[in-house]
Amino acid sequence: MMDARATDNNTLRAELYLCLARAFETPSEPAAFEALRDALADDLADVAAELGLDIAEDIDEFRRRIGAIASAGELLRIYSRLFLQPPLAVHINTGVYLDGCMNGASLGEMEEWYGRAGLARAEDFRDLSDHVTLQLEFVAFLYGHALDEAGEAGCRAGQFIGRFVARWAPALVDNLLLAERELDLAHEPYLPLARILAKAALRDAEAPADIDPARLRRERALAGARRKQAMKGITADDLEEIRQKLARQGLATDHLDVDHTQRDAARGWRVGTPPAPRRR
């Protein structure tokens, strides 16, 4: 069994990942903004000091950014522009970083991990099982239950982190950095939080016992290639290749001459607000 110090460290790690899980939830209520603004930085600093995790600069940067946000409404607009509003600037469903698509193999594998730990999907949870918040809550659950050295039902927090979180966290950082530049969101607070997560995950990651090392190397190489492509964006050569493929199929290519950020406007489309449901 674990000694008292290991159990204490598990409790602290549970607090760290739960704090980050809450931070990446949609800030739909004013209380969420108030928690990020008034408490999160201090909570992260306290836990990091106990764990010896060097994230002081990232916490200071988070304080600066969240302090520049004037209201809960402004934070929700920033979150929506990053994670919710099409075209998505940043994917909060991380299977995209691992598989290159939504609903890939990683999603099913994560759900197998949840099931082995005896957890079932909540009926009111409306997102996919690879959402950042859900994964970090699971990590906190595993740490919080002070598992023995063998791991309950084969589930160890460090192994889940190594299998998933440590692989997609750098891509999340890169995508947030790119989105910040493209969307001119200098005060968005999620980049320093993603950097904190990436540092914690790198330190806590363990190699899953049931995964072939060669497979892990291939998956990490693919994830790295996807990150580089995402940072590079679509080049002129890429557009020309797309143009040629469309032309060979007899499909229109004129839309490629319009910058993707201006295509809605070029077609006379605009972002609207769905009507509220009628009261009976």
DRENPA-119872 format. One line per 5 residues: number of its first residue (from 1); for each residue x, y, z of N, C-alpha, C, O. Coordinates in pm, whole numbers. Layout:
# residues N
NUM = X:Y:Z:X:Y:Z:X:Y:Z:X:Y:Z ~ ...
END
This chain:
# residues 280
1 = 84:-120:0:0:0:0:88:125:0:206:120:34 ~ 27:238:-39:102:362:-42:127:414:99:45:394:188 ~ 242:481:117:266:542:246:191:674:256:128:719:160 ~ 197:736:374:117:857:398:156:970:304:70:1045:259 ~ 285:982:274:329:1091:187:274:1073:46:230:1169:-17
6 = 276:948:-5:222:923:-138:73:953:-142:23:1009:-240 ~ 2:917:-35:-141:947:-29:-165:1097:-29:-256:1146:-97 ~ -84:1171:47:-97:1317:49:-73:1375:-90:-146:1463:-135 ~ 29:1324:-159:58:1372:-294:-56:1340:-390:-89:1420:-477 ~ -118:1223:-372:-233:1191:-455:-346:1290:-432:-411:1334:-527
11 = -370:1325:-307:-476:1421:-274:-446:1557:-337:-536:1620:-392 ~ -322:1601:-330:-285:1729:-389:-298:1727:-540:-345:1823:-601 ~ -257:1616:-602:-271:1605:-747:-420:1604:-787:-458:1662:-888 ~ -500:1538:-707:-645:1540:-733:-697:1683:-731:-777:1720:-817 ~ -654:1762:-635:-698:1902:-626:-651:1981:-748:-727:2061:-803
16 = -527:1958:-789:-472:2031:-904:-554:2003:-1030:-596:2095:-1098 ~ -576:1875:-1060:-646:1840:-1183:-794:1877:-1177:-855:1908:-1279 ~ -852:1875:-1058:-992:1916:-1046:-1005:2067:-1067:-1100:2113:-1130 ~ -910:2144:-1014:-909:2289:-1040:-903:2317:-1189:-977:2402:-1240 ~ -816:2246:-1260:-801:2269:-1403:-923:2219:-1480:-963:2279:-1580
21 = -982:2110:-1433:-1105:2061:-1496:-1214:2167:-1491:-1279:2194:-1591 ~ -1233:2226:-1375:-1335:2330:-1358:-1303:2452:-1444:-1394:2516:-1498 ~ -1175:2484:-1457:-1135:2603:-1532:-1169:2592:-1680:-1194:2693:-1745 ~ -1170:2470:-1733:-1198:2452:-1876:-1345:2421:-1905:-1381:2393:-2020 ~ -1430:2426:-1803:-1574:2417:-1827:-1625:2546:-1892:-1564:2652:-1877
26 = -1735:2535:-1962:-1797:2656:-2017:-1841:2747:-1902:-1919:2703:-1816 ~ -1794:2872:-1897:-1827:2962:-1785:-1965:3024:-1803:-1978:3144:-1825 ~ -2067:2939:-1794:-2203:2984:-1824:-2261:3073:-1714:-2346:3158:-1742 ~ -2216:3055:-1592:-2272:3129:-1479:-2170:3232:-1427:-2050:3208:-1435 ~ -2217:3344:-1374:-2125:3443:-1317:-2034:3384:-1209:-1920:3427:-1193
31 = -2083:3285:-1135:-2001:3224:-1030:-1875:3160:-1086:-1773:3155:-1018 ~ -1883:3110:-1209:-1764:3049:-1270:-1657:3155:-1295:-1539:3132:-1269 ~ -1698:3269:-1345:-1603:3380:-1366:-1543:3426:-1234:-1423:3449:-1225 ~ -1627:3438:-1131:-1578:3483:-1001:-1477:3384:-942:-1379:3425:-880 ~ -1501:3254:-962:-1407:3154:-910:-1273:3163:-981:-1169:3154:-917
36 = -1276:3181:-1114:-1150:3195:-1188:-1077:3323:-1149:-955:3323:-1133 ~ -1152:3429:-1132:-1090:3560:-1103:-1039:3568:-960:-930:3621:-936 ~ -1115:3515:-863:-1087:3540:-722:-1012:3428:-651:-944:3453:-551 ~ -1023:3306:-700:-971:3194:-621:-873:3104:-694:-784:3046:-631 ~ -886:3090:-826:-811:2985:-895:-661:3003:-884:-589:2907:-855
41 = -611:3123:-905:-466:3144:-901:-408:3107:-765:-304:3042:-757 ~ -474:3149:-658:-425:3117:-524:-431:2966:-497:-339:2910:-438 ~ -538:2902:-542:-550:2757:-523:-438:2683:-596:-376:2592:-542 ~ -414:2723:-721:-307:2659:-799:-171:2683:-736:-87:2593:-731 ~ -148:2804:-688:-19:2836:-625:4:2753:-500:114:2704:-477
46 = -99:2736:-419:-86:2658:-296:-53:2512:-327:36:2453:-265 ~ -126:2453:-421:-104:2312:-455:32:2294:-520:104:2199:-490 ~ 68:2385:-610:197:2374:-679:312:2382:-580:411:2311:-595 ~ 300:2468:-480:406:2479:-380:423:2348:-304:535:2307:-275 ~ 312:2283:-270:319:2156:-198:378:2046:-284:449:1958:-235
51 = 348:2050:-414:395:1944:-504:532:1973:-563:591:1885:-626 ~ 582:2094:-544:710:2131:-604:701:2149:-754:798:2124:-826 ~ 585:2193:-803:562:2213:-946:592:2359:-981:532:2450:-924 ~ 684:2381:-1072:731:2515:-1106:639:2579:-1210:663:2567:-1331 ~ 535:2646:-1164:440:2710:-1256:414:2854:-1214:312:2912:-1252
56 = 504:2914:-1137:481:3048:-1084:461:3150:-1196:373:3235:-1186 ~ 542:3144:-1301:528:3241:-1410:394:3226:-1480:331:3325:-1518 ~ 351:3102:-1499:222:3079:-1565:107:3129:-1478:9:3184:-1530 ~ 117:3112:-1348:12:3162:-1257:9:3314:-1262:-99:3373:-1266 ~ 125:3378:-1261:129:3524:-1271:66:3573:-1401:-6:3672:-1403
61 = 94:3500:-1510:36:3538:-1639:-116:3519:-1637:-190:3601:-1693 ~ -161:3413:-1575:-305:3392:-1562:-369:3505:-1480:-474:3557:-1518 ~ -306:3542:-1369:-359:3653:-1288:-374:3779:-1372:-476:3847:-1364 ~ -273:3809:-1450:-276:3930:-1531:-390:3926:-1632:-462:4024:-1651 ~ -406:3812:-1695:-506:3801:-1801:-648:3800:-1745:-735:3871:-1796
66 = -671:3721:-1642:-807:3716:-1587:-843:3850:-1523:-960:3887:-1519 ~ -743:3922:-1472:-767:4053:-1413:-805:4157:-1515:-865:4260:-1481 ~ -772:4132:-1642:-806:4227:-1748:-944:4203:-1806:-990:4280:-1890 ~ -1011:4096:-1763:-1144:4064:-1813:-1247:4128:-1720:-1247:4103:-1599 ~ -1335:4209:-1776:-1420:4296:-1694:-1544:4228:-1637:-1597:4272:-1536
71 = -1591:4121:-1703:-1719:4066:-1660:-1731:3920:-1699:-1653:3867:-1778 ~ -1832:3855:-1640:-1861:3716:-1675:-1900:3704:-1822:-1865:3607:-1888 ~ -1972:3803:-1872:-2012:3800:-2012:-1893:3806:-2106:-1892:3738:-2208 ~ -1793:3886:-2071:-1674:3895:-2155:-1598:3762:-2155:-1550:3718:-2260 ~ -1587:3698:-2038:-1519:3568:-2032:-1593:3465:-2117:-1530:3387:-2188
76 = -1726:3464:-2110:-1803:3368:-2188:-1785:3393:-2337:-1778:3298:-2415 ~ -1777:3520:-2377:-1754:3549:-2519:-1618:3498:-2564:-1605:3443:-2673 ~ -1517:3515:-2480:-1383:3466:-2514:-1383:3314:-2525:-1329:3257:-2620 ~ -1444:3248:-2427:-1450:3101:-2428:-1523:3052:-2553:-1478:2960:-2620 ~ -1635:3115:-2583:-1715:3075:-2699:-1637:3092:-2828:-1641:3007:-2916
81 = -1566:3205:-2839:-1489:3228:-2964:-1377:3126:-2979:-1344:3086:-3091 ~ -1319:3083:-2868:-1211:2985:-2876:-1262:2844:-2901:-1213:2775:-2991 ~ -1361:2801:-2823:-1395:2659:-2815:-1531:2619:-2873:-1553:2501:-2900 ~ -1621:2715:-2894:-1758:2679:-2929:-1804:2731:-3064:-1881:2665:-3133 ~ -1757:2848:-3103:-1812:2915:-3222:-1746:2864:-3349:-1624:2874:-3363
86 = -1824:2809:-3444:-1766:2765:-3572:-1718:2885:-3653:-1780:2991:-3647 ~ -1610:2871:-3729:-1519:2756:-3729:-1437:2753:-3601:-1385:2857:-3558 ~ -1425:2636:-3539:-1357:2625:-3411:-1213:2671:-3421:-1138:2626:-3508 ~ -1174:2761:-3330:-1034:2802:-3325:-950:2699:-3250:-836:2671:-3287 ~ -1008:2642:-3145:-938:2545:-3060:-1035:2432:-3027:-1151:2457:-2994
91 = -989:2309:-3035:-1074:2195:-3003:-1065:2164:-2854:-956:2139:-2802 ~ -1178:2164:-2787:-1186:2125:-2646:-1207:1974:-2634:-1190:1916:-2527 ~ -1244:1910:-2746:-1252:1764:-2755:-1121:1713:-2813:-1092:1732:-2931 ~ -1042:1650:-2729:-900:1631:-2759:-870:1512:-2848:-755:1493:-2889 ~ -971:1430:-2879:-947:1322:-2973:-900:1373:-3108:-831:1302:-3181
96 = -936:1497:-3141:-891:1557:-3266:-739:1565:-3271:-678:1543:-3375 ~ -677:1596:-3156:-532:1606:-3152:-466:1469:-3160:-353:1457:-3210 ~ -534:1367:-3113:-476:1233:-3108:-505:1153:-3235:-420:1078:-3281 ~ -625:1169:-3290:-667:1088:-3404:-676:1165:-3534:-686:1106:-3642 ~ -674:1298:-3525:-690:1379:-3645:-835:1396:-3686:-863:1450:-3793
101 = -930:1351:-3601:-1072:1362:-3635:-1155:1349:-3507:-1105:1307:-3403 ~ -1282:1385:-3518:-1376:1364:-3408:-1420:1218:-3408:-1421:1151:-3511 ~ -1457:1169:-3290:-1510:1033:-3276:-1413:927:-3325:-1454:827:-3384 ~ -1284:949:-3301:-1184:852:-3341:-1165:743:-3237:-1243:729:-3142 ~ -1059:665:-3257:-1035:550:-3170:-1009:591:-3025:-1042:516:-2933
106 = -950:708:-3004:-918:751:-2867:-1044:768:-2783:-1042:743:-2663 ~ -1152:812:-2846:-1276:834:-2772:-1326:704:-2709:-1358:700:-2590 ~ -1332:598:-2788:-1376:470:-2736:-1281:415:-2630:-1325:354:-2533 ~ -1151:438:-2650:-1054:389:-2553:-1069:461:-2419:-1059:399:-2313 ~ -1093:592:-2424:-1116:666:-2300:-1239:612:-2227:-1237:596:-2105
111 = -1345:584:-2301:-1467:533:-2238:-1443:396:-2175:-1505:363:-2074 ~ -1354:316:-2234:-1318:188:-2172:-1249:211:-2038:-1274:137:-1942 ~ -1163:311:-2031:-1096:343:-1904:-1200:385:-1800:-1194:339:-1686 ~ -1294:470:-1838:-1397:514:-1743:-1475:392:-1691:-1503:381:-1571 ~ -1510:304:-1783:-1586:187:-1743:-1509:95:-1650:-1568:40:-1556
116 = -1378:77:-1672:-1298:-9:-1586:-1291:46:-1445:-1272:-29:-1350 ~ -1305:177:-1432:-1303:238:-1298:-1442:240:-1235:-1460:294:-1126 ~ -1538:181:-1303:-1672:172:-1247:-1756:296:-1267:-1855:315:-1197 ~ -1718:382:-1363:-1790:507:-1386:-1878:496:-1510:-1841:431:-1607 ~ -1992:559:-1505:-2085:563:-1617:-2110:709:-1655:-2095:800:-1573
121 = -2148:730:-1778:-2173:864:-1829:-2297:923:-1763:-2401:858:-1756 ~ -2286:1046:-1715:-2401:1115:-1657:-2500:1151:-1767:-2460:1195:-1876 ~ -2628:1133:-1739:-2729:1156:-1841:-2735:1302:-1885:-2773:1331:-1998 ~ -2697:1394:-1796:-2705:1536:-1830:-2577:1590:-1893:-2568:1709:-1921 ~ -2476:1502:-1916:-2353:1548:-1979:-2374:1547:-2130:-2398:1441:-2189
126 = -2365:1663:-2193:-2404:1679:-2333:-2287:1681:-2430:-2307:1709:-2548 ~ -2167:1653:-2384:-2052:1659:-2473:-1994:1519:-2489:-2040:1424:-2426 ~ -1891:1508:-2572:-1825:1380:-2594:-1733:1347:-2477:-1698:1433:-2397 ~ -1695:1221:-2469:-1618:1173:-2354:-1471:1213:-2359:-1396:1184:-2266 ~ -1428:1281:-2466:-1289:1327:-2474:-1277:1476:-2444:-1174:1538:-2473
131 = -1382:1535:-2386:-1377:1676:-2344:-1268:1692:-2238:-1251:1605:-2153 ~ -1196:1802:-2244:-1088:1828:-2149:-1136:1813:-2005:-1071:1745:-1925 ~ -1247:1875:-1973:-1297:1873:-1836:-1325:1731:-1788:-1290:1695:-1676 ~ -1388:1650:-1872:-1423:1515:-1830:-1297:1432:-1802:-1293:1358:-1704 ~ -1197:1445:-1887:-1073:1369:-1865:-1003:1411:-1736:-953:1327:-1662
136 = -998:1542:-1711:-929:1589:-1592:-1006:1554:-1465:-946:1528:-1361 ~ -1139:1553:-1473:-1217:1505:-1359:-1187:1358:-1332:-1181:1316:-1216 ~ -1169:1279:-1437:-1137:1138:-1420:-1000:1121:-1355:-983:1037:-1266 ~ -904:1200:-1399:-771:1195:-1337:-781:1230:-1189:-721:1163:-1105 ~ -858:1334:-1157:-876:1373:-1017:-943:1262:-938:-908:1237:-822
141 = -1039:1195:-999:-1108:1082:-934:-1007:972:-900:-1008:919:-788 ~ -922:937:-994:-825:829:-971:-727:867:-861:-698:786:-773 ~ -676:989:-866:-585:1033:-760:-658:1043:-626:-603:1006:-522 ~ -780:1092:-629:-853:1114:-505:-891:988:-432:-916:990:-312 ~ -895:877:-504:-929:751:-439:-807:678:-385:-817:564:-341
146 = -691:743:-389:-569:688:-328:-551:541:-364:-545:455:-277 ~ -542:515:-493:-531:377:-539:-404:312:-488:-304:379:-464 ~ -410:182:-470:-291:110:-428:-196:96:-547:-228:139:-658 ~ -77:37:-523:27:34:-625:-17:-41:-751:30:-10:-860 ~ -105:-139:-735:-149:-216:-851:-252:-139:-934:-270:-166:-1053
151 = -318:-45:-869:-421:29:-939:-553:-44:-936:-558:-165:-960 ~ -658:28:-906:-792:-31:-900:-839:-64:-1041:-846:24:-1127 ~ -871:-191:-1064:-919:-238:-1194:-824:-201:-1306:-866:-180:-1420 ~ -695:-193:-1274:-596:-160:-1375:-589:-13:-1412:-522:22:-1508 ~ -657:73:-1339:-662:216:-1371:-569:293:-1278:-592:299:-1158
156 = -467:351:-1333:-378:439:-1258:-382:577:-1322:-379:589:-1445 ~ -390:679:-1239:-399:816:-1292:-282:848:-1382:-300:905:-1490 ~ -161:812:-1339:-43:842:-1419:-44:775:-1555:5:830:-1653 ~ -101:653:-1560:-107:582:-1687:-211:645:-1780:-189:654:-1900 ~ -324:689:-1725:-423:760:-1807:-362:890:-1860:-381:924:-1977
161 = -291:960:-1775:-226:1084:-1818:-126:1054:-1930:-122:1125:-2031 ~ -46:950:-1911:53:916:-2013:-9:872:-2143:43:899:-2251 ~ -123:802:-2133:-189:752:-2254:-259:862:-2330:-265:859:-2453 ~ -313:961:-2260:-395:1062:-2326:-349:1205:-2298:-304:1274:-2389 ~ -359:1249:-2173:-345:1392:-2141:-208:1447:-2182:-200:1554:-2241
166 = -102:1373:-2150:32:1423:-2183:56:1428:-2333:146:1499:-2379 ~ -23:1354:-2410:-7:1354:-2555:-82:1470:-2621:-33:1528:-2718 ~ -201:1506:-2566:-275:1615:-2631:-249:1751:-2569:-276:1853:-2633 ~ -198:1757:-2448:-180:1887:-2382:-88:1982:-2461:-121:2100:-2472 ~ 26:1935:-2516:108:2028:-2596:34:2082:-2717:52:2198:-2755
171 = -51:2000:-2780:-128:2046:-2895:-230:2151:-2854:-255:2246:-2928 ~ -289:2135:-2736:-382:2235:-2685:-311:2368:-2666:-365:2473:-2701 ~ -191:2364:-2609:-112:2486:-2592:-85:2551:-2727:-105:2672:-2744 ~ -39:2473:-2824:-5:2527:-2956:-127:2589:-3023:-117:2696:-3083 ~ -242:2522:-3013:-363:2574:-3077:-412:2702:-3010:-460:2792:-3078
176 = -400:2710:-2879:-438:2833:-2810:-346:2947:-2848:-391:3060:-2866 ~ -217:2919:-2859:-122:3022:-2899:-153:3073:-3039:-150:3193:-3063 ~ -182:2981:-3130:-214:3021:-3267:-345:3101:-3271:-354:3202:-3340 ~ -446:3055:-3197:-574:3125:-3196:-561:3265:-3137:-624:3360:-3184 ~ -479:3277:-3034:-458:3408:-2971:-403:3508:-3071:-443:3625:-3073
181 = -310:3462:-3154:-251:3550:-3255:-351:3585:-3364:-362:3701:-3404 ~ -423:3485:-3412:-513:3507:-3525:-637:3586:-3485:-689:3664:-3565 ~ -684:3567:-3362:-808:3631:-3320:-785:3756:-3236:-881:3822:-3195 ~ -660:3789:-3212:-625:3907:-3132:-692:3902:-2995:-758:3997:-2953 ~ -672:3790:-2925:-728:3771:-2791:-614:3777:-2689:-580:3676:-2627
186 = -558:3893:-2672:-438:3906:-2588:-463:3873:-2443:-370:3836:-2371 ~ -589:3886:-2398:-617:3863:-2256:-687:3730:-2230:-734:3707:-2118 ~ -696:3643:-2330:-764:3516:-2302:-685:3438:-2197:-563:3427:-2208 ~ -752:3385:-2094:-682:3327:-1980:-650:3179:-1993:-593:3121:-1900 ~ -686:3117:-2104:-675:2971:-2112:-537:2922:-2155:-501:2808:-2126
191 = -460:3007:-2222:-325:2966:-2261:-236:2936:-2141:-175:2829:-2137 ~ -226:3025:-2041:-143:2990:-1924:-196:2869:-1849:-118:2793:-1792 ~ -328:2849:-1847:-382:2731:-1781:-343:2604:-1857:-311:2502:-1795 ~ -345:2610:-1990:-304:2495:-2069:-156:2465:-2048:-116:2349:-2046 ~ -75:2569:-2033:68:2547:-2007:89:2481:-1871:175:2394:-1856
196 = 13:2523:-1772:20:2459:-1641:-18:2312:-1652:50:2226:-1597 ~ -126:2284:-1724:-168:2146:-1743:-61:2064:-1813:-33:1951:-1771 ~ 0:2119:-1917:101:2045:-1992:221:2012:-1903:278:1903:-1912 ~ 260:2105:-1818:374:2081:-1729:340:1975:-1625:422:1887:-1598 ~ 221:1982:-1568:180:1882:-1469:170:1744:-1533:215:1645:-1476
201 = 110:1738:-1653:93:1609:-1720:227:1547:-1757:245:1426:-1745 ~ 320:1630:-1803:452:1578:-1838:519:1515:-1717:583:1411:-1728 ~ 504:1578:-1601:567:1525:-1481:497:1400:-1428:562:1309:-1376 ~ 365:1394:-1442:287:1286:-1380:266:1166:-1471:217:1062:-1426 ~ 300:1179:-1599:270:1073:-1694:350:946:-1666:469:951:-1636
206 = 282:834:-1677:344:702:-1673:311:630:-1803:209:659:-1867 ~ 395:537:-1842:367:459:-1962:260:355:-1930:276:279:-1834 ~ 152:349:-2007:50:246:-1984:111:106:-1997:186:79:-2091 ~ 78:20:-1904:140:-112:-1901:100:-199:-2018:176:-287:-2059 ~ -20:-176:-2073:-71:-266:-2176:-54:-212:-2318:-113:-266:-2412
211 = 26:-107:-2335:47:-49:-2467:190:-78:-2513:286:-53:-2440 ~ 202:-130:-2635:332:-162:-2691:415:-33:-2707:365:64:-2763 ~ 541:-32:-2660:623:90:-2671:637:141:-2814:639:262:-2837 ~ 646:50:-2910:658:93:-3050:532:167:-3095:540:264:-3171 ~ 416:119:-3049:290:186:-3082:286:326:-3021:241:420:-3085
216 = 334:338:-2898:338:470:-2835:426:566:-2914:390:683:-2932 ~ 540:518:-2961:631:605:-3038:564:651:-3167:575:767:-3205 ~ 494:560:-3233:425:597:-3358:316:701:-3331:303:798:-3405 ~ 240:678:-3225:131:771:-3193:184:909:-3156:127:1010:-3196 ~ 293:912:-3081:352:1042:-3044:407:1114:-3166:396:1236:-3177
221 = 466:1038:-3260:517:1099:-3382:403:1158:-3464:415:1268:-3519 ~ 292:1084:-3474:177:1134:-3548:118:1258:-3482:82:1354:-3550 ~ 109:1256:-3349:56:1372:-3277:145:1494:-3299:96:1605:-3317 ~ 277:1472:-3297:370:1583:-3322:355:1638:-3463:360:1760:-3483 ~ 337:1549:-3562:319:1594:-3700:191:1675:-3715:188:1774:-3787
226 = 84:1631:-3646:-42:1705:-3653:-28:1843:-3589:-83:1941:-3639 ~ 48:1850:-3478:70:1980:-3415:143:2075:-3509:106:2192:-3521 ~ 247:2024:-3575:324:2110:-3667:238:2158:-3783:248:2273:-3824 ~ 153:2069:-3835:66:2107:-3945:-33:2213:-3900:-61:2308:-3974 ~ -88:2196:-3779:-184:2294:-3728:-119:2429:-3710:-181:2532:-3739
231 = 4:2431:-3662:74:2558:-3643:109:2623:-3776:109:2745:-3789 ~ 138:2539:-3876:175:2592:-4007:55:2649:-4080:65:2749:-4152 ~ -60:2583:-4061:-179:2625:-4134:-176:2575:-4278:-91:2494:-4314 ~ -270:2623:-4360:-280:2583:-4500:-194:2675:-4585:-212:2796:-4584 ~ -100:2616:-4658:-8:2694:-4741:-65:2710:-4882:-167:2651:-4917
236 = 4:2792:-4961:-37:2811:-5101:-28:2680:-5177:-112:2652:-5263 ~ 73:2599:-5147:86:2469:-5214:-30:2377:-5176:-82:2303:-5261 ~ -72:2382:-5048:-186:2302:-5006:-312:2344:-5083:-387:2258:-5130 ~ -334:2475:-5097:-452:2523:-5168:-450:2482:-5314:-553:2447:-5371 ~ -333:2486:-5374:-322:2447:-5515:-354:2299:-5532:-419:2260:-5628
241 = -307:2216:-5439:-338:2074:-5446:-488:2050:-5430:-546:1968:-5502 ~ -551:2123:-5337:-697:2111:-5319:-769:2156:-5446:-866:2093:-5488 ~ -721:2266:-5506:-783:2318:-5628:-779:2214:-5740:-879:2192:-5810 ~ -664:2150:-5757:-650:2051:-5863:-740:1930:-5841:-799:1878:-5936 ~ -749:1886:-5715:-834:1770:-5685:-981:1802:-5710:-1055:1718:-5763
246 = -1025:1922:-5671:-1163:1961:-5696:-1191:1972:-5845:-1295:1927:-5893 ~ -1097:2030:-5918:-1115:2047:-6062:-1125:1912:-6132:-1206:1896:-6224 ~ -1045:1816:-6091:-1050:1683:-6153:-1186:1616:-6132:-1228:1534:-6213 ~ -1254:1653:-6024:-1386:1598:-5994:-1499:1683:-6055:-1617:1653:-6036 ~ -1460:1789:-6127:-1560:1877:-6187:-1630:1966:-6088:-1742:2012:-6113
251 = -1567:1991:-5973:-1627:2072:-5867:-1575:2214:-5872:-1466:2240:-5923 ~ -1654:2307:-5818:-1617:2449:-5819:-1495:2474:-5732:-1474:2409:-5630 ~ -1414:2572:-5775:-1295:2609:-5700:-1288:2758:-5669:-1193:2804:-5606 ~ -1390:2834:-5713:-1383:2978:-5698:-1381:3021:-5551:-1327:3126:-5518 ~ -1440:2939:-5462:-1442:2976:-5320:-1302:2978:-5260:-1280:3040:-5156
256 = -1207:2910:-5325:-1071:2908:-5271:-1001:3041:-5289:-898:3067:-5226 ~ -1055:3126:-5375:-995:3258:-5396:-1034:3357:-5288:-981:3468:-5283 ~ -1127:3319:-5200:-1172:3406:-5091:-1112:3354:-4961:-1121:3235:-4932 ~ -1051:3443:-4883:-996:3403:-4754:-1103:3337:-4670:-1217:3383:-4665 ~ -1065:3226:-4602:-1166:3147:-4530:-1237:3227:-4422:-1352:3197:-4387
261 = -1170:3330:-4368:-1234:3411:-4264:-1338:3507:-4321:-1418:3564:-4246 ~ -1339:3525:-4455:-1430:3620:-4519:-1538:3551:-4602:-1619:3618:-4666 ~ -1540:3417:-4602:-1631:3347:-4693:-1777:3367:-4656:-1862:3381:-4744 ~ -1808:3368:-4527:-1947:3391:-4488:-1996:3526:-4537:-2105:3538:-4592 ~ -1912:3629:-4517:-1950:3764:-4560:-1964:3770:-4712:-2054:3837:-4764
266 = -1875:3700:-4784:-1880:3701:-4930:-2009:3639:-4981:-2056:3675:-5089 ~ -2068:3547:-4906:-2193:3484:-4944:-2315:3554:-4885:-2428:3510:-4904 ~ -2292:3661:-4813:-2402:3733:-4753:-2457:3670:-4627:-2567:3701:-4583 ~ -2378:3579:-4567:-2421:3514:-4444:-2372:3594:-4325:-2271:3664:-4333 ~ -2443:3584:-4216:-2400:3648:-4094:-2438:3561:-3975:-2528:3478:-3984
271 = -2368:3581:-3863:-2397:3504:-3743:-2526:3555:-3682:-2543:3675:-3660 ~ -2618:3463:-3655:-2745:3502:-3596:-2766:3438:-3460:-2684:3358:-3415 ~ -2873:3475:-3396:-2908:3419:-3266:-3037:3338:-3280:-3138:3392:-3324 ~ -3034:3211:-3243:-3157:3131:-3256:-3269:3191:-3172:-3242:3248:-3066 ~ -3392:3180:-3218:-3505:3235:-3138:-3522:3157:-3009:-3495:3037:-3004
276 = -3565:3226:-2907:-3593:3159:-2780:-3718:3071:-2795:-3807:3103:-2873 ~ -3723:2962:-2720:-3842:2877:-2727:-3966:2952:-2682:-3962:3034:-2590 ~ -4076:2922:-2749:-4202:2988:-2713:-4255:2931:-2581:-4249:2810:-2556 ~ -4304:3019:-2500:-4365:2976:-2375:-4508:2927:-2400:-4583:2985:-2478 ~ -4543:2821:-2331:-4676:2767:-2346:-4768:2823:-2238:-4886:2789:-2233
END
